[in-house]
Amino acid sequence: MKYIVGVLLLLLLLTSWQAYSWYRRAGDNALRADSIQAAADTTRRVLQETMRDSVAVWQRRAIQLRERSDQLDRALRLERRARVALEARVHALALTDTSPTAVVEDSVRRIAFSGRDPPYTYRADITLREFPTPQYNLALEIQLDPIPLDLRIGCSPPIDGIRQAQATVVSPPWATVELTYVTQDQDVCRSPALELPPVSLGMRMPWWVIPLAVIAGYVAGAKVF
């Protein structure tokens, strides 16, 4: 009879440990599948029909992993939870002005162009001097508007137990945004598949706990019986 307590305790621990291991492997496999899909994702523009004229919305899935601090994080004394690398571009400026302002003074002709082509504001002054020798001078000023960017990190509803991590950037409609690299710590979204079940709360133990529990159960059974 004194062996029964130890054997029962061993069976209980093994059953709980197996349940924990199975649940953990299932969560890891689901996260691995999500990471493969996220790595193959590219930047896409969303909500074009509803926000075409006001803003542009760009989105890309994030790879969920364990973020590791680098030299910059350590210098800033920060614990990084996500990382987003992006590029913002604007279209080239092509000027066509058929109504310049021309002024002629003492054989010097001055022509001025100015206008607005979002996100550019431009002005060009051309001076033409034909005497005594032909001479042309161009003064060109082009100003580019600031590019406001709104970066958001979010989590979708669970799909197969995993909440997809998404990086979203809101930009002006004249800007093009490319999300080149997006990662996020897997603990941020708290996916149900990665949450440990109640049976596992006491199961994060070293390998030597089970043999020790068997010996303790044997001793306890011997004292009782």
N, C-alpha and C positions, 0 to 999 in steps of 0.2 A: 504493500500500500504506500510505502514511503516513496516509491518511484513515481507514483501517479501524478503527484503535484508537479514534479519537475518535467515530466513528459507533457502534461497538459499545458504548462507554461511555455514549453518549447514550441508546441503546436500553435499556440495562440500567437506567439511572436513571429513564427515563420509565416503564418497566414497573413498577419498584418503587413509584414515586410513584403510579401509577394504582391499584395494589393497595392501597396505604395509604389513598388518598382514598376508594376504594370501601368499604373496611372501616370507615373513620371515619364516612362518611355512613350506612352501615347501622346502626352503633351509635347515632348521633344520632337516627335515625328511630325506633329501638326505644325509646330513652329518652323521646322526645317522645310516643310512644303511651302509655307507662307514666305520664307526667305528666298526660296528659289523663284517663286512668282514675282516677288518684289525686285529681285536683282534683274529680272528680264523686263521690268517695266520701264517706260520712258516718260518724258514730260509730255503732258497733254493739256490742251486748253478746254476748260469746262464752262458750262453756263453761258455759252455764246449767244443763245437766243434771247436770254433775259437781261444780259448785261453787256451787250455788244457795244453800245455807244458810251457807257459810263466808265467801266473798268474792264480789264482783262484778268481772268482767273486761271492760274496754272497749277497743275497738281501732279504729284508723283508719289508712289508708295515708298515707304521707308523700310529698310532692312532692320529687323528687330534682333538685337544681339546685346551682349554685355559690353557696354561702353568702357573703354580703358583710357585713363588720363594720359595725356602727352605732355611734352615740355611746356607748352603754352598753358594748359590747364593748371599745371603745378605752379607756374609763375603767377597765375591769377588767383590761385588758391580756390579753385572751383571744382566741383564734382560735375562733370559733363553728363547730361542725360540724353542729348540729341546733337546731331551735327548735320548741317545743311550747307552744301556748296552750290552756288548758283551763278549764272551769268545773265546780265541784262543788256540788250542791244536795242538800238533805234535805227530806223531806216535812214538811208543816205539823203542828203539834201540836194535837190535838183532845182536850180533857179531858172525861171523863165519870166522875165518882166518886159512887157512890150510898151510900157508907159513910163519911161524914166523922165527925170527932171533934168533938162539941159540948160546950161547957162554959158554964154560966150562973153569973154572979157579980154580985150587986148590980145587977140589971136590965141587965147587959151580957152579951150572948151571943157566945161566941167559937166559930168553926167552923174547923177545920184540915183541909186536904187535902194529901196527899203521896203520891208514887209514882214509878214508873220506867216509861217508855215509850221504849225505845232509839230514837234516841240521846239522849233527854231524861231529865233528872231534875228533878222539879218539887215545889214546895211552895207552898201558898196558905193564908193566914190571913185570915179575915174576922171583923170585929168589928161587932156590931149593938148600937147603943145607942138605946133608944126614949125615954128620959126624961133631961132635960126636953123635948128635941126629938129627933126621929129622926136618927140619924147612922150612916153606914155607912163602914167603912174596909176597904180590901183591900190586903194585902201579898202580892206574887207574886214568886216566884223560880224561874227556869227556867235550867238549865245544859245546854249542848250538849256532847256528847262531842267530843274532837278527831277530825278526819277524816284518818286515815292514808292516804296515797296512795303507791303504788309505780309509778314510771314506768320503762318499759323501751323501748329502741330496738333493733329487730332487723331482719334481712334474711332473706327467704325463699329457698328453692332457686330457681335460674334458670328463668325462663319466657321462651322466645324470646330467650335471652341476657341478660335483665335480671332482677336480683334485686329483688323488690318490697321497699320499706322500710315497716316497720310500727311504729307507736307503740302501746304497750299500757299501760294504766293499771289497776292492781288497787286496789280500794276496798272498804270495808265494804259488806255487802249492802243497808244502808239508805240508801246514798248513790247519787246519780245523777251520772255524769261525762259531760261533753260536751267532746270534743276539737274546738276551733274552728279551729285553724290548726296544721298540721304540715308542716315542711320539714326536709330533711336533705341534707347535701352529697353529691353523687353519687359521690364517691370513697370514701365510708364502706363501701358494700356491695361495691365492686369487682366490678361485673357483668362477666361474660365478654365481652359485646358491646362494652364500652367499653375492654377491655384491648387494647393495640396488638399486632398480630402481629409476629413476629420480623423480617419484611421491612421493617418501618417503623422499626426502631431507629435507622437512620442517615438517615431521610428527613425529619426535622423541620428543614428547611433553608430559608434565604431563597431568593427567586426567582433571584438571580444566581448560585447555585452551579452550576446545570446549564450555562449558557453558559461559566462559568469551567472546568468539568470538560471540556467539549468542546475548549476552547483548549488546556488542559493535555494532553489526549489527542493532539491534533494535533501539539503540540510534541514529545511523547514519541515519537510515531510517526515524526516527521521525523528525530529523533536516531538512532532504532534503524535505520530503513531508509534 
